[in-house]
Amino acid sequence: MATLLYNIGQLLTMDQYDGQVRGKDMNNLPVYENYAVLIEDGKISKVGPSSQLENEPADEKVDCEGRLVTPGIVEPHTHLVFGGSREHEMALKQQGVPYLDILKQGGGILSTVRATRETSEQDLYKKAMFHLDRMASYGITTVEAKSGYGMDRETELKQLRVANQVGKDHPLEVVSTFLGAHAITEDYKDNPEGLLDEMAAMFPQIKEEGLAEFVDIFTEKGVFTVEQSRRYLNKAKECGFDVKLHADEIEPLGGTQLAVELGARSGDHLAVATDEGIEQLANSDTIGVLLPGTIFYLGKGDFARARDMIEAGATVAISTDFNPGSSVTENIQLIMSLAALKMRMTPEEIWYAVTTNAAHAINRGDVAGKIKEGRQADIVIWDAPNYKYIPYHYGVNHVNTVFKAGKKLYTRGGLHV
């Protein structure tokens, strides 16, 4: 099967650099006008001017009519598999009740933990598939999915099994992360070390069954300390996992520095990262995954200092942080607008942050995030004339067509699954 996309108004290949793109290089974004892309057997076989490729033999020829074409969006931080919802907490947020106080009252993460424990594996599967469908409609083609709403062996394994099964059954690629150390449950409120020991005891089974590639932890005041996180993640590394951290989201504990120290693939949130943390991040290969939707939804706190990070030379990605309590959206395009409006990122930086850098943040830099000959054909055609238009026109879905591995997955009006 061959498909030719021609008469592309602007083409972003994101292929200017090898590896992750850091600092000032994030503003260097080549744009190819009136181009074409030939897809054969699920891969990109040719990229060039429309005048050179428009006569290539193909089973289907798609006139892009001057639209923008980019790689599929990579989503590097989601909490995809969970039970229930938490709309009842919105009133508390409107009253200004701090998130950590909601957590202490048995709400927040602990509310979702109860719901997830009570939800069957089949129902979690159906719910996750629904959310993946919606992500695909927004142009996302690769998704990271964390556990962390069980914090007991049975439920964590249930979440990981669901994430792996939907990854097999849904066209989108799903990259799984074990986040058993997501909060402190009632059973362990006076013994957080005990919870960490229970979660760490699961590492060998998770590794043997291939249920996760990464291990993550919520390093935060009232949750897990820097030292606890260090010990836990070092155990994960000894078992062969790559590691990530929820770091410096609410209180500046030094989670950014710990992520760098451990050689973590990413440090996520970083809303209150210090000058020292930003400097260390810039001098490392750890990627800062910034989540402006969380600050927006919670309605308080400062947005991550993306400008300072980029100007210091760091590698930055952005994500929805899709979850039921603090960022309830699958709309990565809205997050791109927030990155521009609230973190003062340029359109060029934003596109690197949702493609190449996001792919590297989940160890998919060699297969996702670029339009390049020989790569899998994960491609989005947008109802937009240029790449600056997407973050500019906020709150709507600009996707026209999504191809995953060369197959038409979504067109405006519906999914093809």
DOKE-717217 format. One line per 4 residues: number of its first residue (from 1); their letters; for each residue x, y, z of C-alpha. Coordinates in nm, 2 decimals. Example, Ala and Ser with C-alpha at 12.3 -4.5 7.8 and 13.67 -1.06 7.14 Angstrom:
2
1	as	1.23:-0.45:0.78; 1.37:-0.11:0.71
END
This chain:
417
1	matl	0.00:0.00:0.00; 0.14:0.34:-0.10; 0.00:0.68:-0.01; 0.12:1.01:-0.15
5	lyni	0.07:1.33:0.04; 0.12:1.62:-0.20; 0.06:1.99:-0.22; 0.17:2.04:0.14
9	gqll	0.17:2.41:0.23; 0.42:2.38:0.51; 0.60:2.06:0.61; 0.78:2.02:0.94
13	tmdq	1.01:1.72:0.93; 1.18:1.80:1.27; 1.49:1.64:1.13; 1.73:1.93:1.17
17	ydgq	1.92:1.76:1.45; 2.02:1.42:1.57; 1.91:1.34:1.92; 1.72:1.57:2.16
21	vrgk	1.71:1.94:2.08; 1.82:2.18:2.35; 1.84:2.55:2.43; 1.86:2.80:2.15
25	dmnn	1.85:2.51:1.89; 1.48:2.48:1.97; 1.42:2.80:1.77; 1.59:2.67:1.46
29	lpvy	1.30:2.51:1.27; 1.33:2.45:0.90; 1.00:2.47:0.71; 0.95:2.31:0.37
33	enya	0.69:2.46:0.14; 0.49:2.29:-0.14; 0.64:1.95:-0.04; 0.52:1.59:-0.07
37	vlie	0.56:1.27:0.13; 0.54:0.92:-0.01; 0.44:0.64:0.24; 0.50:0.28:0.15
41	dgki	0.43:-0.02:0.37; 0.38:0.19:0.67; 0.70:0.38:0.64; 0.81:0.71:0.49
45	skvg	0.99:0.63:0.16; 1.04:0.97:0.00; 1.03:1.33:0.11; 1.07:1.61:-0.15
49	pssq	0.91:1.90:-0.35; 0.57:1.82:-0.48; 0.69:1.89:-0.83; 0.93:1.60:-0.80
53	lene	0.70:1.35:-0.63; 0.35:1.42:-0.75; 0.37:1.16:-1.03; 0.50:0.88:-0.81
57	pade	0.28:0.57:-0.83; 0.05:0.54:-0.53; -0.27:0.36:-0.43; -0.40:0.68:-0.28
61	kvdc	-0.31:1.04:-0.35; -0.40:1.30:-0.09; -0.41:1.66:-0.20; -0.32:1.85:0.12
65	egrl	-0.45:2.17:-0.04; -0.18:2.39:0.12; -0.23:2.26:0.47; 0.04:2.21:0.74
69	vtpg	0.18:1.86:0.78; 0.39:1.75:1.08; 0.50:1.43:1.26; 0.25:1.27:1.49
73	ivep	0.24:1.43:1.84; 0.42:1.24:2.12; 0.26:1.25:2.46; 0.53:1.19:2.72
77	hthl	0.34:1.21:3.05; -0.01:1.07:3.11; -0.20:0.88:3.38; -0.41:0.69:3.12
81	vfgg	-0.55:0.40:3.33; -0.77:0.50:3.62; -1.12:0.44:3.76; -1.39:0.70:3.83
85	sreh	-1.36:1.07:3.80; -1.33:1.37:4.04; -1.56:1.65:3.92; -1.69:1.68:4.28
89	emal	-1.35:1.83:4.38; -1.39:2.13:4.14; -1.59:2.32:4.41; -1.31:2.27:4.66
93	kqqg	-1.06:2.40:4.41; -1.28:2.70:4.34; -1.29:2.77:4.72; -0.91:2.78:4.72
97	vpyl	-0.85:2.46:4.91; -0.49:2.35:4.84; -0.44:2.03:4.66; -0.23:1.88:4.94
101	dilk	-0.52:1.96:5.18; -0.77:1.78:4.95; -0.53:1.49:4.96; -0.52:1.48:5.34
105	qggg	-0.90:1.47:5.34; -0.90:1.15:5.14; -0.96:1.32:4.81; -0.72:1.38:4.53
109	ilst	-0.51:1.08:4.43; -0.65:0.87:4.72; -1.01:0.91:4.58; -0.89:0.78:4.24
113	vrat	-0.70:0.50:4.42; -1.03:0.37:4.58; -1.21:0.39:4.24; -0.94:0.22:4.05
117	rets	-0.91:-0.06:4.31; -1.29:-0.12:4.27; -1.30:-0.11:3.89; -1.26:-0.43:3.70
121	eqdl	-0.97:-0.48:3.46; -1.22:-0.50:3.17; -1.38:-0.17:3.26; -1.04:0.00:3.30
125	ykka	-0.95:-0.13:2.95; -1.27:0.01:2.79; -1.21:0.35:2.96; -0.84:0.36:2.85
129	mfhl	-0.93:0.27:2.49; -1.19:0.56:2.49; -0.92:0.81:2.61; -0.67:0.68:2.35
133	drma	-0.93:0.73:2.08; -0.97:1.09:2.19; -0.59:1.14:2.20; -0.56:1.01:1.85
137	sygi	-0.82:1.26:1.74; -0.60:1.55:1.86; -0.30:1.43:1.66; -0.13:1.22:1.92
141	ttve	0.03:0.90:1.79; 0.26:0.78:2.08; 0.15:0.79:2.45; 0.33:0.73:2.78
145	aksg	0.10:0.57:3.04; 0.17:0.56:3.42; 0.02:0.34:3.68; 0.00:0.48:4.03
149	ygmd	-0.37:0.46:4.13; -0.34:0.13:4.32; -0.04:0.15:4.54; -0.09:-0.21:4.62
153	rete	0.04:-0.51:4.43; -0.29:-0.62:4.28; -0.41:-0.29:4.15; -0.07:-0.17:4.02
157	lkql	-0.03:-0.49:3.83; -0.39:-0.45:3.70; -0.31:-0.10:3.57; 0.01:-0.21:3.41
161	rvan	-0.16:-0.51:3.24; -0.43:-0.28:3.10; -0.18:-0.03:2.97; 0.01:-0.31:2.80
165	qvgk	-0.31:-0.46:2.65; -0.44:-0.14:2.51; -0.10:-0.08:2.36; -0.13:-0.40:2.18
169	dhpl	-0.50:-0.35:2.07; -0.50:0.02:1.99; -0.32:0.17:1.69; -0.14:0.42:1.91
173	evvs	0.19:0.31:2.07; 0.17:0.30:2.45; 0.49:0.33:2.66; 0.43:0.21:3.02
177	tflg	0.57:0.36:3.34; 0.53:0.21:3.69; 0.43:0.48:3.94; 0.35:0.28:4.24
181	ahai	0.51:0.55:4.46; 0.25:0.81:4.37; 0.12:0.90:4.71; 0.10:0.76:5.07
185	tedy	-0.21:0.55:5.13; -0.39:0.53:5.46; -0.23:0.20:5.54; 0.11:0.36:5.52
189	kdnp	0.05:0.71:5.64; 0.30:0.66:5.93; 0.53:0.43:5.74; 0.61:0.56:5.39
193	egll	0.92:0.35:5.38; 0.70:0.04:5.41; 0.50:0.15:5.10; 0.82:0.20:4.90
197	dema	0.95:-0.14:5.01; 0.63:-0.30:4.89; 0.64:-0.12:4.56; 1.01:-0.20:4.51
201	amfp	0.94:-0.57:4.58; 0.74:-0.56:4.26; 1.03:-0.46:4.04; 1.15:-0.81:3.95
205	qike	0.80:-0.93:3.84; 0.73:-0.61:3.64; 1.07:-0.64:3.47; 1.03:-1.02:3.40
209	egla	0.68:-0.97:3.25; 0.77:-0.66:3.05; 0.50:-0.45:3.21; 0.69:-0.12:3.23
213	efvd	1.00:0.04:3.09; 1.02:0.32:3.34; 0.99:0.37:3.72; 0.86:0.70:3.85
217	ifte	0.81:0.86:4.19; 0.63:1.16:4.33; 0.90:1.36:4.51; 0.71:1.62:4.71
221	kgvf	0.65:1.76:5.05; 0.41:1.54:5.24; 0.48:1.25:5.00; 0.83:1.12:4.94
225	tveq	1.15:1.30:5.03; 1.45:1.34:4.81; 1.64:1.08:5.00; 1.36:0.83:4.99
229	srry	1.32:0.89:4.62; 1.70:0.84:4.56; 1.70:0.50:4.74; 1.39:0.38:4.56
233	lnka	1.50:0.49:4.21; 1.84:0.34:4.26; 1.68:0.01:4.33; 1.48:0.05:4.01
237	kecg	1.80:0.12:3.81; 1.96:-0.19:3.96; 1.67:-0.39:3.82; 1.73:-0.25:3.48
241	fdvk	1.46:0.03:3.46; 1.51:0.38:3.33; 1.37:0.63:3.58; 1.17:0.95:3.59
245	lhad	1.06:1.18:3.87; 0.76:1.40:3.95; 0.99:1.67:4.07; 0.96:2.03:4.21
249	eiep	0.58:2.05:4.13; 0.46:2.23:4.45; 0.76:2.27:4.68; 1.12:2.32:4.57
253	lggt	1.27:2.02:4.73; 1.56:1.96:4.49; 1.38:1.70:4.27; 1.52:1.86:3.96
257	qlav	1.88:1.81:4.09; 1.80:1.46:4.19; 1.67:1.38:3.84; 2.00:1.50:3.70
261	elga	2.20:1.32:3.96; 2.03:0.99:3.88; 2.06:1.04:3.51; 1.68:1.02:3.48
265	rsgd	1.53:1.03:3.14; 1.31:1.31:3.25; 1.22:1.53:3.54; 0.85:1.62:3.51
269	hlav	0.65:1.93:3.63; 0.95:2.14:3.75; 0.71:2.43:3.82; 0.92:2.55:4.11
273	atde	1.27:2.44:4.00; 1.54:2.66:4.14; 1.81:2.84:3.96; 2.05:2.57:4.07
277	gieq	1.82:2.30:3.94; 1.77:2.47:3.61; 2.15:2.51:3.57; 2.21:2.14:3.64
281	lans	1.93:2.04:3.40; 2.08:2.25:3.13; 2.41:2.07:3.17; 2.26:1.72:3.16
285	dtig	2.07:1.49:2.92; 1.77:1.48:3.15; 1.47:1.63:2.97; 1.24:1.87:3.15
289	vllp	0.88:1.77:3.08; 0.67:2.07:3.16; 0.29:2.04:3.23; 0.12:2.38:3.21
293	gtif	-0.22:2.23:3.21; -0.18:2.12:3.57; -0.10:2.48:3.69; -0.39:2.61:3.47
297	ylgk	-0.64:2.36:3.61; -0.54:2.39:3.97; -0.56:2.77:3.94; -0.27:2.86:4.15
301	gdfa	0.11:2.87:4.15; 0.36:2.98:3.89; 0.41:2.82:3.55; 0.74:2.64:3.49
305	rard	1.02:2.87:3.39; 1.05:2.74:3.04; 1.22:3.06:2.91; 1.49:3.03:3.18
309	miea	1.54:2.66:3.11; 1.57:2.70:2.73; 1.79:3.00:2.75; 2.02:2.81:2.99
313	gatv	2.05:2.53:2.73; 1.81:2.27:2.87; 1.60:2.02:2.67; 1.23:2.08:2.72
317	aist	0.92:1.88:2.63; 0.56:1.95:2.71; 0.26:1.72:2.79; -0.10:1.73:2.89
321	dfnp	-0.04:1.53:3.22; -0.38:1.38:3.14; -0.53:1.26:3.47; -0.86:1.27:3.66
325	gssv	-0.76:1.53:3.93; -0.52:1.80:3.81; -0.53:1.81:3.43; -0.84:1.66:3.29
329	teni	-0.78:1.70:2.92; -0.65:1.49:2.63; -0.62:1.81:2.42; -0.25:1.85:2.36
333	qlim	-0.32:2.15:2.13; -0.46:2.34:2.42; -0.14:2.27:2.61; 0.06:2.40:2.32
337	slaa	-0.14:2.73:2.35; -0.08:2.74:2.73; 0.30:2.69:2.66; 0.29:3.00:2.44
341	lkmr	0.07:3.22:2.65; 0.18:3.12:3.00; 0.54:2.99:2.96; 0.63:3.23:2.68
345	mtpe	0.76:2.95:2.45; 0.79:3.03:2.09; 0.60:2.83:1.82; 0.93:2.67:1.71
349	eiwy	1.02:2.56:2.07; 0.67:2.42:2.11; 0.68:2.20:1.81; 1.02:2.05:1.92
353	avtt	0.86:2.00:2.26; 0.57:1.79:2.14; 0.76:1.59:1.88; 1.14:1.52:1.89
357	naah	1.20:1.61:2.26; 0.88:1.44:2.38; 0.99:1.12:2.19; 1.33:1.12:2.36
361	ainr	1.16:1.17:2.70; 1.02:0.82:2.66; 1.30:0.66:2.47; 1.13:0.67:2.14
365	gdva	1.36:0.93:1.98; 1.47:0.68:1.71; 1.12:0.59:1.59; 0.88:0.88:1.67
369	gkik	0.87:1.26:1.65; 1.02:1.31:1.29; 0.92:1.28:0.93; 1.23:1.11:0.79
373	egrq	1.28:0.85:0.51; 1.28:0.50:0.66; 1.09:0.60:0.97; 0.74:0.48:1.06
377	adiv	0.48:0.71:0.90; 0.32:0.88:1.20; 0.19:1.20:1.03; -0.07:1.47:1.09
381	iwda	-0.24:1.69:0.84; -0.37:2.00:1.00; -0.65:2.23:0.91; -0.41:2.52:0.93
385	pnyk	-0.19:2.71:0.68; 0.12:2.72:0.90; 0.28:2.59:1.21; 0.23:2.91:1.41
389	yipy	-0.15:2.89:1.37; -0.20:2.59:1.61; -0.09:2.75:1.94; -0.24:3.08:1.82
393	hygv	-0.60:2.96:1.77; -0.67:2.79:2.10; -0.93:2.56:2.25; -1.03:2.38:1.93
397	nhvn	-0.92:2.07:1.74; -0.72:2.16:1.42; -0.66:1.80:1.31; -0.77:1.71:0.96
401	tvfk	-0.61:1.36:0.92; -0.39:1.14:1.13; -0.18:0.85:0.99; -0.03:0.59:1.23
405	agkk	0.22:0.36:1.07; 0.10:0.47:0.73; -0.27:0.38:0.80; -0.53:0.65:0.81
409	lytr	-0.64:0.65:1.18; -0.85:0.96:1.20; -1.01:1.21:0.97; -1.22:1.50:1.07
413	gglh	-1.55:1.34:1.15; -1.43:1.01:1.29; -1.18:0.74:1.38; -1.08:0.46:1.14
417	v	-1.02:0.17:1.38
END
